[in-house]
Amino acid sequence: MTTAGGKPPAASRVEMTEIVLPGDTNALGTIFGGKVMQWIDIAASVAGMRHSGGNVVTASIDGLTFLTPIHLGEIVLLQAQVNFVGRTSMEIGVRVEAEDPRTAARRYTTKAYLTFVAIDADGKPRPIAPLVPENDEDRRRCQDALARRDARLASRAARPALRDPRR
Ligand SMILES: CC(C)(COP(=O)(O)OP(=O)(O)OC[C@H]1O[C@@H](n2cnc3c(N)ncnc32)[C@H](O)[C@@H]1OP(=O)(O)O)[C@@H](O)C(=O)NCCC(=O)NCCS
């Protein structure tokens, strides 16, 4: 699904379903935040790989807030979508819901914004297809992501640059 060289968010959208197992939980029987972060990273990276048609690395994750606990045995649903595409980077939003298997009731637990950079075989950033928003919701997400990107780039500019010793 491409639109004149670009791709709509729907072409790379990801839906991932997990179940909370005993090894994922703490002594209170609720899930470790790090486990949810791992699932968020995987769902978002698959969306990034689909959009960019190749490998991606996580460049940054914006502040994460866990709004409600997720319990042992609950079903976890993650939805990831590309919100914005720059030259080599993408912002991907992930929404996380928990589902009680006894009632099928779902509740919103977390959202996250991640930036992925598409990389070539040498680990260097590579250009990617532009994003083609298809509807008002896509356009709103894109506008909001642009504002967050400006804030990220300003914070990056304020940090000293680090180089990968292998590159
Ligand atoms: C991400 C990485 C490839 C960027 O390399 P770089 O040489 O700094 O790249 P550039 O300065 O050319 O920037 C490339 C793009 O990434 C974006 N970017 C780089 N660092 C970023 C950050 N911390 N947050 C958001 N965007 C970032 C730039 O804005 C640019 O976007 P654009 O091309 O869409 O305009 C490099 O920092 C890296 O390899 N980091 C480690 C990634 C990793 O291993 N992640 C796994 C977890 S450790």
The ligand as an ORCA input file, in Angstrom:
! r2SCAN-3c Opt
* xyz 0 1
  C      20.102      6.683     16.383
  C      21.454      6.871     15.679
  C      21.530      5.889     14.489
  C      21.491      8.307     15.144
  O      22.764      8.469     14.557
  P      23.359      9.942     14.256
  O      24.648      9.796     13.599
  O      23.235     10.769     15.491
  O      22.314     10.426     13.174
  P      21.937     11.866     12.645
  O      22.489     12.981     13.482
  O      22.243     11.861     11.184
  O      20.357     11.841     12.848
  C      19.576     10.909     12.116
  C      18.110     11.123     12.462
  O      17.884     10.644     13.786
  C      17.268     11.656     14.567
  N      17.772     11.473     15.931
  C      19.041     11.202     16.291
  N      19.100     11.082     17.641
  C      17.851     11.259     18.119
  C      17.277     11.254     19.419
  N      17.995     11.038     20.519
  N      15.944     11.470     19.544
  C      15.177     11.682     18.441
  N      15.679     11.717     17.161
  C      16.999     11.501     17.016
  C      17.709     12.956     13.901
  O      16.804     14.003     14.196
  C      17.665     12.569     12.434
  O      16.313     12.567     11.979
  P      15.898     12.945     10.456
  O      16.877     12.288      9.526
  O      14.534     12.358     10.289
  O      15.910     14.432     10.361
  C      22.657      6.631     16.648
  O      22.603      7.612     17.661
  C      22.624      5.255     17.266
  O      23.006      4.281     16.617
  N      22.201      5.159     18.548
  C      22.098      3.881     19.223
  C      20.755      3.216     18.875
  C      20.572      1.922     19.600
  O      21.461      1.099     19.677
  N      19.353      1.726     20.131
  C      19.012      0.539     20.857
  C      18.924      0.796     22.320
  S      20.506      1.050     23.039
*
